[in-house]
Amino acid sequence: MSFYIFDFGPASSKLQEYADINGKIPEAGDDWEDFNWPHNLARSFADKDNGPQLWQEFIQEANRKINRAMQVLEDLKEESPLQ
C-alpha cells in the first residue's frame, strides 16, 4: 500500500523527496517498479548490486517520515479550535 502526498496536507512538504512523479509515497512491501520515479532515481533502484539495499533504505526513511507527518497532522487536529 502507498500513500499520496496530498494525504498529508500541511505536512506534505516533509515527504516530497519520497514521492514519485505522481505523488505516490511507498511503504514497506512496495516494489520500486510500481512507481513512476525520475530516470536517475529509477536507475539507482534498478542497479543489480546496490539497488535492493538502496530501495530498502529509501523505504525505511520514507516510513519514518510518514510516521512523523502523521504525528504532525494529529497534533494539528488536537490544536484545532473547531473541535
C-alpha positions as CSV (number, residue, x, y, z in Angstrom):
1,M,0.0,0.0,0.0
2,S,1.2,3.5,-0.7
3,F,0.2,7.0,0.3
4,Y,-0.3,10.1,-1.9
5,I,1.5,13.2,-1.0
6,F,-1.8,15.2,-0.8
7,D,-3.0,12.8,2.0
8,F,-0.7,14.8,4.4
9,G,-2.0,18.3,3.8
10,P,0.2,20.8,5.6
11,A,2.8,18.1,6.5
12,S,3.3,17.1,2.8
13,S,6.4,19.2,2.4
14,K,8.2,16.8,4.7
15,L,7.5,13.9,2.4
16,Q,8.1,15.5,-1.1
17,E,11.5,13.8,-1.6
18,Y,9.9,10.4,-1.1
19,A,7.1,10.9,-3.6
20,D,7.3,9.7,-7.1
21,I,6.3,11.9,-10.1
22,N,2.6,11.1,-9.5
23,G,2.8,11.9,-5.8
24,K,2.8,8.3,-4.5
25,I,4.9,7.6,-1.4
26,P,5.9,3.9,-1.0
27,E,5.6,1.9,2.2
28,A,7.3,-1.3,3.3
29,G,6.4,-4.2,1.0
30,D,6.0,-1.9,-2.1
31,D,8.2,-2.6,-5.2
32,W,10.1,0.3,-6.7
33,E,8.9,-0.8,-10.1
34,D,5.3,0.1,-9.1
35,F,6.1,3.8,-9.0
36,N,6.9,6.5,-11.6
37,W,10.4,7.6,-10.5
38,P,12.5,10.2,-12.2
39,H,15.0,8.5,-14.5
40,N,18.1,8.9,-12.3
41,L,16.3,7.5,-9.2
42,A,14.8,4.6,-11.1
43,R,18.3,3.8,-12.5
44,S,19.7,3.7,-8.9
45,F,16.9,1.4,-7.7
46,A,17.4,-0.9,-10.7
47,D,21.1,-1.3,-10.1
48,K,21.7,-5.0,-9.6
49,D,24.4,-4.5,-7.0
50,N,23.2,-1.6,-4.8
51,G,19.6,-1.1,-5.9
52,P,17.9,-3.5,-3.5
53,Q,19.7,-2.1,-0.5
54,L,19.1,1.5,-1.6
55,W,15.4,0.8,-2.0
56,Q,15.2,-0.7,1.5
57,E,16.9,2.3,3.0
58,F,14.7,4.6,1.0
59,I,11.6,2.8,2.2
60,Q,12.8,2.8,5.8
61,E,13.4,6.6,5.8
62,A,10.1,7.2,4.0
63,N,8.3,5.3,6.7
64,R,10.0,7.3,9.4
65,K,8.9,10.5,7.7
66,I,5.4,9.2,7.1
67,N,5.1,8.5,10.8
68,R,6.3,11.9,11.7
69,A,4.0,13.6,9.3
70,M,1.0,11.6,10.7
71,Q,2.0,12.8,14.2
72,V,2.1,16.4,12.9
73,L,-1.3,16.0,11.5
74,E,-2.6,14.5,14.7
75,D,-1.1,17.4,16.7
76,L,-2.7,19.9,14.4
77,K,-6.0,18.2,14.7
78,E,-5.8,18.3,18.5
79,E,-4.9,22.0,18.4
80,S,-7.7,22.9,16.1
81,P,-10.3,25.3,17.6
82,L,-13.0,23.5,15.6
83,Q,-13.1,20.5,18.0
